[in-house]
């Protein structure tokens, strides 16, 4: 059961780990877990790939929202809608 808890803790901390939000000590625990735990390591690989794909897509001009939509959204955000 303790292994399951370690896996759950590592999986729950995966996003904060990749975002650099963990302390150095906590980040090291998560890094080591994914390095050593074969059942959990695909989650790290998947999330890194997903984040890379989102980053590539968001930096592409072909996927940019139309200016009119962007203006309407910005206006609604300013107005608190």
C-alpha positions as CSV (number, residue, x, y, z in Angstrom):
1,X,0.0,0.0,0.0
2,X,2.8,2.4,0.7
3,X,4.0,2.1,-2.9
4,X,0.5,3.0,-4.1
5,X,0.6,6.1,-1.9
6,X,4.0,7.1,-3.3
7,X,2.7,6.7,-6.8
8,X,-0.4,8.7,-6.0
9,X,1.7,11.5,-4.4
10,X,4.0,11.6,-7.4
11,X,1.1,11.7,-9.9
12,X,-0.6,14.4,-8.0
13,X,2.6,16.4,-8.0
14,X,3.4,15.8,-11.6
15,X,1.9,19.1,-13.0
16,X,3.4,21.3,-10.2
17,X,6.8,19.5,-10.8
18,X,6.7,20.3,-14.5
19,X,5.6,23.9,-13.8
20,X,8.6,24.3,-11.4
21,X,6.3,25.0,-8.5
22,X,7.8,22.4,-6.1
23,X,10.7,23.0,-3.6
24,X,14.0,21.5,-4.7
25,X,13.6,18.6,-2.2
26,X,10.0,17.8,-3.3
27,X,11.0,18.1,-7.0
28,X,13.8,15.6,-6.4
29,X,11.4,13.1,-4.8
30,X,9.0,13.4,-7.8
31,X,11.9,13.2,-10.3
32,X,13.3,10.1,-8.6
33,X,9.9,8.4,-8.4
34,X,9.3,8.8,-12.1
35,X,12.9,7.7,-12.9
36,X,12.5,4.5,-10.9
37,X,8.8,3.6,-11.1
38,X,8.1,1.8,-14.4
39,X,4.3,1.9,-14.0
40,X,4.3,5.7,-13.4
41,X,6.9,6.8,-15.9
42,X,4.5,6.8,-18.9
43,X,2.5,9.5,-17.2
44,X,5.5,11.8,-17.2
45,X,6.3,11.1,-20.8
46,X,2.7,11.7,-21.8
47,X,2.3,14.9,-19.9
48,X,5.6,16.3,-21.3
49,X,4.5,15.4,-24.8
50,X,1.1,16.9,-24.3
51,X,2.6,20.1,-22.9
52,X,5.0,20.3,-25.9
53,X,2.2,19.9,-28.4
54,X,0.1,22.6,-26.7
55,X,3.1,24.9,-26.7
56,X,3.8,24.2,-30.4
57,X,0.1,24.8,-31.3
58,X,-0.2,28.0,-29.2
59,X,2.8,29.5,-31.0
60,X,1.5,28.7,-34.4
61,X,-0.1,31.6,-36.4
62,X,-2.4,29.1,-38.2
63,X,-4.2,28.3,-34.9
64,X,-4.6,31.9,-33.8
65,X,-8.1,33.0,-33.0
66,X,-9.6,35.6,-35.2
67,X,-8.9,39.2,-34.1
68,X,-12.6,39.9,-33.7
69,X,-13.0,37.0,-31.3
70,X,-9.8,38.0,-29.4
71,X,-11.1,41.6,-29.1
72,X,-14.5,40.4,-27.8
73,X,-12.8,38.1,-25.2
74,X,-10.5,40.9,-24.1
75,X,-13.4,43.2,-23.7
76,X,-15.4,40.7,-21.6
77,X,-12.4,40.0,-19.4
78,X,-12.0,43.8,-18.8
79,X,-15.7,44.1,-18.0
80,X,-15.6,41.1,-15.6
81,X,-18.1,39.1,-17.7
